[in-house]
Amino acid sequence: MELNAMIGCLSELGCTDEQKETAMVFFESGQISELVRYLKKCRCDLIDEMHESQRKVDRMDYLIRKAEKETV
């Protein structure tokens, strides 16, 4: 993997500058197992964000259903 490609992907994923810097340090120092571990942690963070977004959508659906029942 090329460093610029990895950083580009991380940017597209919405990673912070700090996250990109940490990944870059692992990559440049050849600590690939640490890089993989760190990327997996970042993946878990994204999954947590996805679950939080799903909870928000579920709450919004609840409010929509409640409002629709009020108009019937």
Phi, psi and omega in degrees: 000142178269142183302312182298323179294318180297314180297320177299316178297316180298323177296316179298329180280354179086019179292149180286166176299323179296317179296318179296319179297316179299314179298319181296319179298314178299315182297309184293331180272001178076013180274068188294322179295323176292322177299313180299316179300317181294317179297324177294323177296316178299322178297316178299321177298319178296320179295319176300317178298319180297316180295320178296319177297320179296320177299320179295318178297317179299318178296319179296318177301320178300314180296321179296313179299317178299315181295321179295323178294328179292331183271352182274000000 
